[in-house]
Amino acid sequence: MIQQSASAASKAPIATSLPNVTPLSFYRWMIVSIAVLSNVLNFLDRQVLASVAPTLKTDFHISNTEYGLVISAFSLIYAMTTPFAGLFIDRVGLRLGIFAAVTLWSVSSAATAFVNGLKGLLFTRATLGFGEAAGLPFLSKANASYLPQSEWGLAQAAGSVTVTLGSILAPLLVAFMSPRYGWRSVFIVCGVFGLLWIALWYLTKYVPSGRPLQTTAETPPLRQVLSDRRLWWLAASYALVLTVLILWLNWTTIYLVREFHLTQTEANRYFTWIPPLFAPVGSLFNGWLTFRWIRKGRDGIAARTRLAVLCAPLFLATAAVPFLPSAGWSVIAVGLGMFAAQSVVSSLNILPIDLFGPGRAAFTMSILGCSYSLMQALVSPLIGLSVDHFGFAAVCWAATILPLLGTWTMRRAVA
């Protein structure tokens, strides 16, 4: 455990008073909304692979374990890159940082359409991870830079909605395009979407009140942030809570095809897009309730922690998934797990800003993103191995216990 060398005063939450702020400012929310839209593309590009996985496995003759290695390739590069991406965005600013990132991940997504085997797939997914590593730090920085503290939870909820939209669009886009034009066409379309978003983001420079808000918070030294135990407790919590999303965002289509003998198109068209609908509800619930609590005078950290603990029992729904009799009941149980995960994660996404201030928003969020990606890189091959040899039951139990442990760890971080 890294020892904390900061003084007792440095442990207090960073004050972020913002003078002359108009709540829910139209122009500032316009910019944040465009920033949030980038996460639609970020998760769309990720989830397309999961939606075409059954066909891809057949075409490339790869096993579930090898498919897990492909997910790990993305996750490992993402984890290695995201702390530097966070520092890069904190240093060069939002506009230049995200321009470089979205360009890279859009080209990488489109390049997936031209691979012909496992090695090419590993390369393009690793490159995608390199570009997408800046996505969450960018969104966290935009949120902290343009909005007052009471509205951070609402912006995080909006981010969750668009993340979910990306997760919903992926199977629907594959269900529409793959039978008509082949699975490769979907990756090309995703790449084009990213380049169009870059043009839209460029136009925000002409939006009135387009400059970030000035805060009274000082930016803590990087060494002080890294030596603070709270950051590492939050990172551990983030990785543990998101194991349920690691499972279902990558394996739902395979689960439905394997357990209920559906075709890939049937699974994507009728079921795979449903569980992600539960995630933004959890995030919106978190954002709405914490907004009310903070406006009524409750401490922001206490409000976010209390909400997460309130939603944590819903993780138990994941353990029931292998025992449910139909695909419909299964996706509802999967959705409840996603609701709980996104509610807890919505608190975790804001706590680093509460603790360390907007000046380190991108970097501290990048540490959490790194922990998530390392967890995904570690468990994805294990999930594939377990599915190949034992089925989904053991995996579902693990994806129940670990998020519950993660919620306890979050409380430990801010105690």
C-alpha positions in Angstrom: 0.0 0.0 0.0 1.3 3.4 -0.9 1.8 5.4 2.2 0.1 8.8 2.5 2.4 11.6 3.1 0.0 14.5 2.8 -0.9 16.6 5.9 -4.3 16.2 7.6 -5.4 19.4 5.9 -4.7 17.9 2.5 -7.1 15.1 3.3 -10.1 17.5 3.3 -12.2 17.6 0.1 -11.2 20.3 -2.3 -13.5 23.3 -2.3 -14.8 24.2 -5.7 -16.9 27.4 -5.3 -17.7 28.9 -8.6 -18.6 32.6 -8.6 -21.3 34.1 -10.8 -22.4 30.7 -12.1 -25.9 30.4 -13.6 -27.3 27.0 -12.7 -27.9 24.8 -15.7 -26.4 27.4 -18.0 -27.6 26.7 -21.5 -24.4 27.3 -23.3 -22.2 25.4 -20.9 -24.5 22.4 -20.9 -24.5 22.6 -24.7 -20.7 22.1 -24.6 -20.9 19.4 -22.0 -23.5 17.6 -24.0 -21.3 17.5 -27.1 -18.5 16.2 -24.9 -20.8 13.6 -23.5 -21.8 12.6 -27.0 -18.2 11.4 -27.6 -18.9 8.6 -25.1 -21.7 7.3 -27.4 -19.0 6.7 -30.0 -16.5 5.4 -27.5 -18.8 2.7 -26.3 -20.4 2.1 -29.7 -16.9 1.2 -31.1 -16.3 -1.1 -28.1 -19.6 -2.9 -28.2 -19.8 -3.6 -31.9 -17.2 -6.3 -31.4 -19.3 -8.1 -28.7 -22.4 -7.9 -31.0 -20.6 -9.5 -34.0 -18.7 -12.0 -31.7 -20.6 -15.2 -32.7 -20.0 -14.5 -36.5 -16.4 -13.4 -35.9 -15.6 -16.5 -33.9 -16.8 -18.6 -36.8 -15.1 -16.7 -39.5 -11.8 -16.5 -37.7 -12.0 -19.9 -36.0 -11.4 -18.5 -32.5 -12.5 -19.9 -29.2 -14.1 -18.1 -26.3 -10.8 -18.0 -24.6 -9.2 -16.4 -27.6 -12.1 -13.9 -27.8 -11.3 -13.1 -24.2 -7.7 -12.4 -25.2 -8.9 -9.9 -27.8 -10.8 -8.1 -25.1 -7.7 -8.2 -22.9 -5.6 -6.7 -25.7 -7.9 -3.6 -25.8 -8.0 -3.4 -22.0 -4.3 -3.8 -21.3 -3.3 -1.0 -23.8 -6.2 1.1 -22.4 -4.9 0.6 -18.9 -1.3 1.4 -19.8 -2.3 4.5 -21.7 -5.1 6.2 -19.7 -3.0 7.8 -16.9 -0.8 9.5 -19.6 -4.0 10.4 -21.5 -5.3 12.1 -18.3 -2.1 14.0 -17.8 -2.1 15.0 -21.5 -5.6 16.4 -21.3 -4.9 18.2 -18.0 -1.8 19.7 -19.7 -2.9 20.6 -23.2 -6.6 21.2 -22.6 -9.8 19.6 -23.8 -9.9 20.7 -27.4 -6.5 19.4 -28.6 -6.5 16.4 -26.3 -9.8 14.9 -27.5 -9.1 15.8 -31.2 -6.1 13.5 -31.2 -7.9 10.8 -29.3 -11.1 10.6 -31.3 -9.2 10.7 -34.6 -7.1 7.7 -33.5 -9.9 5.6 -32.2 -12.1 6.3 -35.2 -9.4 5.2 -37.7 -8.7 2.1 -35.5 -12.4 1.2 -35.5 -12.6 1.5 -39.3 -9.4 -0.5 -39.7 -11.1 -3.5 -38.0 -13.1 -4.0 -41.2 -10.0 -5.0 -43.1 -8.5 -7.6 -40.7 -8.5 -11.3 -41.7 -7.5 -13.2 -38.5 -6.8 -13.2 -34.8 -3.5 -11.2 -35.1 -5.1 -8.4 -37.0 -8.0 -8.2 -34.6 -5.6 -8.1 -31.7 -3.7 -5.2 -33.3 -6.8 -3.1 -34.2 -8.4 -3.6 -30.8 -5.1 -2.6 -29.0 -4.9 0.5 -31.1 -8.5 1.3 -30.3 -7.7 1.0 -26.6 -4.8 3.5 -27.1 -7.2 6.1 -28.5 -10.2 5.5 -26.3 -8.0 5.8 -23.1 -8.7 9.6 -23.3 -12.5 9.2 -23.4 -13.3 9.1 -19.7 -10.6 11.6 -18.5 -11.9 14.0 -21.2 -15.5 13.7 -20.0 -14.5 14.1 -16.4 -12.5 17.2 -17.2 -15.3 18.8 -19.2 -17.8 18.1 -16.4 -15.6 19.6 -13.8 -14.5 22.5 -16.0 -17.9 23.8 -17.2 -20.3 23.0 -14.3 -20.7 23.7 -10.6 -20.3 20.9 -8.1 -24.0 20.4 -7.5 -24.5 19.6 -11.2 -21.6 17.2 -11.6 -23.9 14.2 -10.7 -26.4 15.4 -13.4 -23.7 15.6 -16.0 -22.5 12.1 -15.0 -26.0 10.8 -15.4 -26.2 12.4 -18.9 -22.9 10.6 -19.7 -24.3 7.3 -18.6 -27.3 7.8 -20.9 -25.1 8.3 -23.9 -22.8 5.4 -22.9 -25.9 3.3 -22.7 -27.0 4.6 -26.1 -23.8 3.4 -27.5 -24.3 0.0 -26.0 -27.8 -0.1 -27.3 -26.9 1.1 -30.8 -24.2 -1.5 -31.3 -26.4 -4.6 -31.4 -29.2 -2.8 -33.3 -26.7 -1.5 -35.9 -25.2 -5.0 -36.3 -28.7 -6.5 -36.6 -29.5 -4.1 -39.3 -26.3 -3.9 -41.3 -24.6 -7.3 -40.9 -27.2 -9.4 -42.7 -27.3 -6.8 -45.6 -23.8 -5.6 -45.9 -21.7 -7.9 -43.8 -20.2 -7.3 -40.3 -17.2 -5.4 -41.7 -19.4 -2.5 -42.8 -20.4 -1.7 -39.2 -16.8 -0.9 -38.2 -16.5 1.5 -41.2 -19.7 3.3 -40.3 -18.5 3.7 -36.7 -15.2 5.2 -37.9 -17.1 7.7 -40.0 -19.3 8.7 -37.0 -16.1 9.6 -35.0 -14.8 11.9 -37.7 -18.1 13.7 -37.9 -18.0 14.2 -34.2 -14.6 15.9 -34.4 -16.2 18.5 -36.8 -19.0 19.1 -34.3 -16.6 19.5 -31.4 -14.6 22.1 -33.4 -17.6 24.3 -33.6 -17.9 24.6 -29.8 -15.1 27.2 -30.0 -17.7 29.6 -31.4 -20.3 29.0 -28.6 -20.8 32.0 -26.2 -19.4 31.4 -22.7 -17.3 28.6 -24.2 -14.4 29.0 -21.7 -14.1 26.8 -18.7 -15.2 28.2 -15.4 -12.6 29.6 -13.0 -12.6 27.9 -9.6 -11.1 28.9 -6.3 -9.7 25.4 -5.8 -5.9 24.9 -6.0 -4.5 22.1 -8.1 -2.8 19.7 -5.7 0.7 18.6 -6.7 0.8 15.3 -8.6 3.0 13.6 -6.0 0.5 14.5 -3.3 -2.4 13.0 -5.3 -0.4 9.8 -6.0 0.5 9.4 -2.3 -3.1 9.8 -1.2 -4.5 6.4 -0.2 -8.1 7.5 -1.0 -7.3 7.5 -4.7 -6.1 3.9 -4.7 -9.1 2.7 -2.6 -11.4 4.3 -5.1 -9.5 2.7 -8.0 -9.9 -0.7 -6.4 -13.6 -0.1 -5.8 -14.0 1.0 -9.4 -12.4 -2.2 -10.8 -14.5 -4.5 -8.5 -17.8 -2.8 -9.1 -17.4 -2.9 -12.9 -16.8 -6.6 -13.1 -20.6 -7.0 -13.6 -20.4 -4.7 -16.6 -17.2 -6.4 -17.9 -19.2 -9.6 -18.0 -22.5 -8.4 -19.6 -21.2 -5.8 -22.0 -18.9 -8.3 -23.6 -20.7 -11.6 -23.2 -24.5 -11.1 -23.3 -24.9 -12.0 -27.0 -22.7 -15.1 -26.6 -24.7 -16.1 -23.4 -28.1 -15.8 -25.2 -26.8 -17.7 -28.3 -25.3 -20.4 -26.1 -28.0 -20.9 -23.4 -31.2 -20.2 -25.4 -30.1 -21.4 -28.9 -30.9 -18.0 -30.5 -29.1 -16.8 -33.7 -26.8 -13.8 -33.4 -29.3 -11.6 -35.2 -32.2 -12.7 -32.9 -30.2 -12.2 -29.8 -29.1 -8.7 -30.9 -32.4 -7.6 -32.3 -34.7 -8.7 -29.5 -32.6 -9.0 -26.3 -29.0 -7.7 -26.1 -29.9 -4.0 -26.3 -32.4 -4.3 -23.4 -30.1 -4.6 -20.3 -28.1 -1.4 -21.1 -31.4 0.5 -20.8 -31.2 -0.1 -17.0 -27.8 1.5 -16.7 -28.8 5.1 -17.4 -31.8 4.8 -15.1 -29.4 3.9 -12.3 -27.2 6.9 -13.2 -30.1 9.3 -13.5 -31.4 8.1 -10.1 -28.0 8.8 -8.6 -27.7 12.2 -10.3 -31.2 13.3 -9.4 -31.1 12.2 -5.7 -27.6 13.4 -5.0 -28.5 16.8 -6.7 -31.4 17.1 -4.3 -29.4 16.1 -1.2 -26.5 18.4 -2.0 -28.9 21.3 -2.7 -30.5 20.7 0.7 -27.1 21.0 2.4 -25.9 17.4 2.6 -22.1 16.9 2.0 -21.4 15.8 -1.5 -19.2 12.9 -0.5 -21.7 11.6 2.0 -24.6 11.9 -0.5 -22.8 9.9 -3.2 -21.7 7.2 -0.7 -25.1 6.8 0.8 -26.7 6.4 -2.7 -24.3 3.7 -3.7 -24.9 1.7 -0.6 -28.7 2.0 -1.2 -28.4 0.4 -4.7 -25.8 -2.3 -3.9 -28.2 -5.1 -3.0 -29.4 -5.2 -6.6 -26.1 -6.9 -7.5 -27.6 -10.1 -6.2 -29.7 -10.3 -9.4 -26.6 -11.3 -11.3 -26.3 -14.5 -9.3 -29.8 -15.6 -10.4 -29.2 -15.2 -14.2 -28.1 -18.8 -14.9 -31.2 -20.2 -13.2 -33.8 -18.2 -15.0 -36.0 -20.1 -17.5 -36.1 -17.7 -20.5 -34.1 -15.1 -22.3 -36.6 -12.4 -21.3 -36.2 -13.0 -17.6 -32.4 -13.3 -18.0 -32.0 -9.9 -19.6 -34.1 -8.3 -16.9 -31.8 -9.8 -14.2 -28.8 -8.6 -16.2 -30.4 -5.2 -16.4 -30.8 -4.9 -12.6 -27.1 -5.7 -12.2 -26.3 -3.0 -14.7 -28.6 -0.5 -12.8 -26.8 -1.2 -9.6 -23.3 -1.0 -11.2 -24.0 2.3 -13.0 -25.5 3.9 -9.9 -22.4 3.0 -7.8 -20.0 4.0 -10.6 -21.8 7.3 -11.0 -20.7 8.1 -7.5 -17.2 6.8 -8.1 -16.8 9.0 -11.2 -17.4 12.1 -9.2 -15.6 11.3 -5.9 -12.1 12.0 -7.3 -13.3 15.5 -8.3 -14.8 16.0 -4.8 -11.5 15.0 -3.2 -8.9 16.4 -5.5 -10.6 19.2 -7.4 -11.1 20.0 -11.1 -7.4 20.7 -11.8 -6.7 16.9 -11.4 -10.1 15.7 -12.8 -8.7 14.1 -16.0 -5.7 12.4 -14.2 -7.6 11.0 -11.2 -10.4 9.7 -13.5 -7.7 8.1 -15.7 -6.4 6.1 -12.6 -9.9 4.8 -12.1 -10.2 4.0 -15.8 -6.8 2.2 -15.7 -8.0 0.0 -12.8 -11.1 -1.0 -14.7 -9.1 -1.9 -17.8 -6.6 -3.9 -15.8 -9.5 -5.8 -14.3 -11.0 -6.4 -17.7 -7.7 -7.6 -19.1 -7.3 -10.0 -16.2 -10.7 -11.5 -16.0 -11.8 -11.6 -19.7 -9.6 -14.7 -20.6 -10.7 -16.3 -17.3 -14.4 -15.7 -18.2 -13.8 -17.3 -21.6 -12.0 -20.2 -20.0 -14.8 -20.7 -17.5 -17.5 -20.5 -20.2 -15.6 -23.0 -22.4 -15.3 -25.6 -19.6 -17.9 -24.9 -16.9 -20.6 -22.6 -18.2 -21.7 -19.2 -16.9 -22.9 -20.0 -13.3 -19.5 -19.5 -11.6 -18.8 -16.4 -13.6 -22.2 -14.9 -12.5 -21.5 -15.6 -8.8 -18.1 -13.9 -9.1 -19.8 -10.9 -10.8 -22.1 -10.7 -7.8 -19.6 -10.9 -5.0 -16.9 -8.6 -6.4 -19.2 -5.6 -6.9 -20.5 -5.9 -3.4 -16.9 -5.9 -2.1 -16.3 -2.9 -4.3 -19.1 -0.9 -2.7 -17.6 -1.6 0.7 -14.2 -0.5 -0.6 -15.7 2.8 -1.7 -17.0 3.5 1.8 -13.6 2.6 3.1 -12.0 5.1 0.7 -13.9 8.1 2.1 -14.3 7.0 5.7 
